[in-house]
Amino acid sequence: MPKVLEALSCAGREGVTSQKSATELSPSAQPWVFSTDPPYYDNVPYADLSDFFYVWLRRCLQPIYPQLLGTVLVPKAEELVADPYRHGGKEEARAFFERGMGRVLERMRETSDPRFPTTIYYAFKQAEDEEPGSAGFQPAEEDEGDQDGRLPRRASTGWETFLQGLADTGWQIDGTWPMRTELGNRMRNLASNALASSIVLVCRPRPTDAPVTTRRDFLTALKREMPSALRHLQEGNIAPVDLAQASIGPGIAIFTRYAKILESDGTPMRVRTALALINQALDEVLAEQEGDFDADTGWAVAWFDQFGFNDGPFGDAETLCKAKNTAIGGLQAAGIAIARAGKVRLLRVDELPADWDPMVDPRLTVWESVHHLIRALSEGEAAAAALVARLDGQAETARELAYRLYNVCERRKRAQEALSYNALVISWPEITRLAQETKRTEQALLL
């Protein structure tokens, strides 16, 4: 950090700080460079939280800072959060937040230095689902929809409002950087799928001559650019719990590069629709990665999507086997499923043999590799690393499957299973490091 400060052109000059509302920014002789972490819609009532500390600070410091501590409690009327209790209801709170965020983003665009990007930190999980038939649900075009037509569409009012404000005020997202900003031992992480990263949106003012395009061209761009963007995120070992949020970045970057994206009826596409299409593209890319999996694993993923680790009809399992080019007997021989009394189910992690050795398994599958790794990880990273060392080249494919299975769990609301897949990916850097050490030790002993 000292070297960075020394390199700045303002080094050696006297700094000045001031406090003012973000909606009151005005142009100055020296343009601004912005890096900010904005309010998260209705997620955190900062002013209410501040009251816990303010009342004690006021008792101690009011004689020293009478103007700063002149109120009995923290002022709340102008705080930019969508609090229905302050604004007379949910819709009024949303309108207040939209107006305020729009003014802030517009002022930032007018006063920012064009030589430098604006960076905005945001960590708001997509947590609201819309079922077909619910108010506000807009299905995708028939040829682009979900295969079964029944999956909910992920949405988030916080993300939607914030990103819509960026687009409407003329910002273009040039890039997104997932940053690990949360400690693994924080209270919210315990027994929950809390986000582990913040997403830094790198923004610049959108050119005034930005083109207009159509919904179909937007979908084409998503299909062309999302696979490589997703692969890049996975190579960076982003946690599965953060993957859906991080993938918004590349998708919304496509959305904001255009002045407008026109729907089939000529109306401009809204961010809410764009987010649904981006999430759909993410699901499709993860599904396409199944091409790296063996036939038994392909069957297990499809069965898990439908039944989890619960029993399912034997007839359905046999039909799926034909589609995936495998057989019930082969699945049992592979050690991933059990069939009895007209029912079929996947073996749970606690049912897997503790002495499994992938190097002598005659029917090795990616599915069992992932779940044996989860079993080993429960004993510690060293145990998982010993298994990775024996899996060799199949280990990275197993990590890809963990991403896919987390995505299935998130859609199907299976929080407990999702925790296991998320934990495996988060631990992966340390597991692979220990696995490499194990290999070096074994090679040294052979010499």
N, C-alpha and C positions, 0 to 999 in steps of 0.2 A: 504493500500500500504506500509506503513512503516514496518509492521510486515512481509510482503512478502520479502522486501529488507533485513531485519535482518536475515531471514531464509536462504538466499542464501549463498552458500559456499564462494562467493567472497566478502561478507560483510566485511568492514573494510579495504579492499585493495583499492589502487588508481586506478581509472578508466581512460581509454584512449579512445578517440574518433578519428576517421579519416574519410576522405571522399575519395571515389574511385568508379570507375565504377563497377556495379554488375557483369559484364562479366569478371572482372579481379580478382575475388576471388581466393585465392590459399590456399592450406592446411597449417595449422600452428600447433605449438606444442599443442595448446589448441583448440579443435574442436569448431565449431560455433553452436549456437542455433538461428534458424531463425523464425521470425514472421514478415510478410511483407504484404503490400498492393500494388500489382504490377500495372503497367499501364493497362488501359482498352482499348486496341487496338486503335481505332481511336476516342474514345468517348470524351476524355478531352485533349486538347492541352496545357499541363501545362506550357511549356516554353513560348508559346505565351501569356498566361495569366500573367506569371511572368514579362513580359516586362512592364506592367502597373505600377508595383511597383519598378522594377529594375532601371528605368531611374531616379527616385527621390532618391533612396538609393545611387546610384552612385554619384550623385551631392554632397551628404552630406558626404559619407563615403569613397570615393576613396582615399583621402590622408591617411586614417587610414589603409585601406585594399587594397593597390594598385594591388596586384596580383589577389585577389578575384574579384575585380571590374574593371579589365583591359579592358574588351570588351565594345563596345558601347551598344550592346543588349545582352540578355541571349544567350549563346551557344545552338544551336538546332540540329546540324548535328547528334549527337550520342544519342539524346533522343529516348527512345524505345517506339515510337508510330507509328501507321500505317498512316502516313500523305502523301496522294498521291501528294501533291504539292511539297514536299521535295524530293521525290524519283522517280518522273517521271511517275506516274500513280498508279492506284489502285492495280494491281497485283504486281508491284515492291515494293509498300509499304507493302503489305501483306508478301512478301518474306523477306523483311528487318525485320519485326516484328517477323516472325517465327524463323529466324536465331538467332536474338538477344535473344528472350525468351528461345529458346532451349539452348543457351550457358549459360544463367543465371541459369536455372533449373538444368543443368548438373553440373555446378560448385557448386551449393547448395547441390546437392546430394553427391558430392565427399567430401565436407568439413563439412557436418553436423554431429553433435554429435549423434551417434546411440542410446544413452540413452533417448533422448528427441524427441518428434514429431516436425515437422515443421508445422507452422500454416500460412495459406495464406488467407487473406481477399479478397473477390471478390463480386462485386455487378454489374452485367452486365445483363440487362433484355433480355430475348429471344424475339426479336421483328421482326425478318425477317421471312416471310412465303414463302414457296415454294408450288406452285400449281402443281398438277399432269400434266406432260407434259412440265414443265419448265426445263431449263438446270440444270443438277445436281440432279434432283429429282430421288430418288431411292425408289420405293414402297416396302413396307414390304411384307413378304410372304403372299400368298392369305389367308391362314387360320388365319393370325394374323393382317390383315388390318382393316381399318375403315369399319364400316358396310355399309355406303353409298358410300365409295370409292371416295368421292369428297372433303373431308376435307383437308385443307392445312396442311403441316407439319411445325411445329415451328422449327426455327433454329436461330443461332446467330454466325456470323463469329468470334466475340470476344471470346465467350465461347468456340467455337469449337477449335480455334487456341490455346488458353491457355490450355485447357484440353488435347488436342492432344500432346502438348509439355510436360505436366506432364507424360502422358503415355509413350511417346517415350523415355524419359530420365530416365525411371525406377522408377518412384514414384508410390506408392499405396496409395489411399485415405482410411484412416481408419474410418473417421467419418466426419460429417458435423454439424455445429452449426449455426443455424440462430440467428443473433444478431440484435436487434433493434438499429440501429446506426443513424437514421435520425429523425430530429424533425418533428412533425406533422404540424407545421406552416411554414415550409420552402416554398419558392416561388414555387418550382416545384411541391409541393403537392397540390397546389390550383387548383381545376378544372382539375386534371389529375390523372392518375393511376401510379404515380411514385413509384418506389420501396421504401419500408420503412425499409428494413433490408439489412444487408450484410451477406453473407454466409462465414463462416470460414471453410476452408478445412483443415482437420487434416491429414497430410501426413507423411509417413515413406518410406524409400527405399524398393522397392518390392524385395522379396527374389529371389535370382538367380535361384532357382529351382521351380519357380512359374509354374503351369501347363498350358497347352494349352487346349482350349475347343472349342465347336462349337456354332454357332448362336442359334440353338435350345436349347442347355443347358443354354445359356445366357438368353433366353426368359423364360425358366422354372424358373430360379433363380429370375428373375424380378417378375413373377407372385407369387412366394412363399414369397418374402421378402418385396415387395413394400406396400402391404396393411397395415402391422403392422407399417412400417416406416411412412406412410402417416397418420395413426391414431395418432401416437406419435406427429407429427407436428401439427395436428389439436388440440390435447389436450393442446399443448403449445400456442394455440391461435395465430398462425402465420397468418399474414394478407393474404387474398386471392390473392392479387397482388403479394405476394412473394412466394406463394405455388409452382408454376411451377418451379421457380428457386431453391427453397429449396429441392424439390423432386429430382432434378438432383443429389444431393449428394449421397443418398442411391443407386441410380441406377449406377452412375459412380464408386462408391465404388466396386460394383460387377464387372464392366468392368475392373478396374485396378488391381483386384486381380489375373488376369490371364496374363501370358506372351503374349498370343495372343488369339483372338477369330476368328475362321475361318468361312468365308462365305461358301455357298454351292459350290462355284467354287474353293475353296481352298485359296482365297486371305484373308489377314487379315482385319477384320472389322475396319472401321475408326470411330473416335469419332462422326462425323456428323451422321452416321447411328445409333450409340448407343444412341445419344440424341433423335433422332426421335422415337426410340423404347421405351425409358424411358418416353417420353411425351405421347406416346400411352398407356403405362401401367398406367400412372397417370389418363388419361381419363377413362380407363376401371375400375379402382378402384373407382373413383368418381361415375361412372355409377352404379357399384354394390351396393353402399351405398343407392341407391334408394329402395332397399329392405326394408329399415326402414320406407318408406313413405306409406301413404294410397293410394288407387287406384285413387282418384281424383287428388292428388298431382302428381302421376306418369303420368297421362294424361297431366296435366298442364306443367310439365317439358318438355315432348316430344313436345307439341304444341309450347311452348316458344322457344325451340331450332329451330323450323322450321319457325315460324311466328313472334316471339316476342310478342309485344302488338298490332300488326296489325290484320286486318281482314283476315280470311282464309275461304275456301269453307266449307259449312255445311257438304257435303258428306265426305270430308277428316276428319272432326271432328268426325263424326259418326263412320267411320271406325276405327279411333284411340280409340274411346270409347269401341268398341267391344274388341279390343286387350288389353285394360287396365281394363276391367271388370267394366265399369261405364256407365253413360248415360248423354246425353246433359241436360235433365231435372234436374238430380241430381247435375250437375256442376253449373247450375243456382241457384238451391236451396242452394248449399254450398256457394254461393256468390263469385265465382272466375271467372265466365265467363258469357257472354251475347250472345244470339243468336237472329238474326233478319234479315229479307230480304235475306235469303239464305246464310248468313255469320255468323261466330262465331269468337269471340275474347276474350282474357283475360281482366279482369277489371284492369285498371291502379290504381296506389296507390292513386291518387287524387280523384278516384271515390268510394273509400271504405268508409263505414259509420264511423263517428267519435265516435259513441257510442257503437261500437262492444264490446261484452263481451264474451270471450272464455268459461266461465263457464256455460253459458246458451245457447251456440250455439249447435243446435241439430245435425249438420253435420260438426264438427270441422275438418279442414284439416291443414296440415303442410304448404301448400302453402299460405293460407290466414294468418296464424300466422306470417310468414316471412314478408309479405307485410304490415300487420298492424303494425308490429314492426318498419318497415322502416317509415311508416307514423307517428308513435308516436315519433320516434327518431328525426324527423324534428322539433318537439316541445321541444326536450331536452332529455337528458339521464334519467332524473327522470320519464318522461312520459313513456319511453320505459321500465324502470324498473318496473313500476306499472303493465304493461302488462305482463312482464315476471313472476311476482309474481303470476298472475292469470293463466298463462299457465302451471305452475308447471313442470311436467316431460316432456312435449312436447317442452320445450324451447331449450334443447340441440339438439333435432332433427331438429328444425328450424335453428339452427346455421349450422348444416351439410348441409342443403338445400342451405343456403347462399353461402357456398363454391362451391357447384355444379352449382348454377346459375351464379356465377362469372366466372367459367370455361367456361360455355356456351357463356357468353357475350364476353369473350376474344377471343374465336374462331370465333365468328360471328361479331366481330368488333363493338360491341354495348357499346361504352365507357360510355354513360350517365347512363345506367342501371347498368353497372359494378361498378360505383362509389358508388351507394347506397348499394350494397351487401358488398363491401369492407368496407365501413364505419360502417356497422352494426357489422361485426366481430371485427374490430379494437376497437369499443366501448364496446364490450362484457364484458370484465373484470369489468369495472366500472358499467355497467348495472346490472350485476349479483350481485355485491356488494351492490348496492342500493336496489335491489330486496330482498336480504336477510334482510337488515335493515327494509324494509317495512313489511316483514313477522314477524320479531321479535316485531315490534311495534304493529301490529294487535294482536299477541298472548298476549302481555302484557295488551292490552286493554280488551281482553276477560277475563283475570284473575282478 
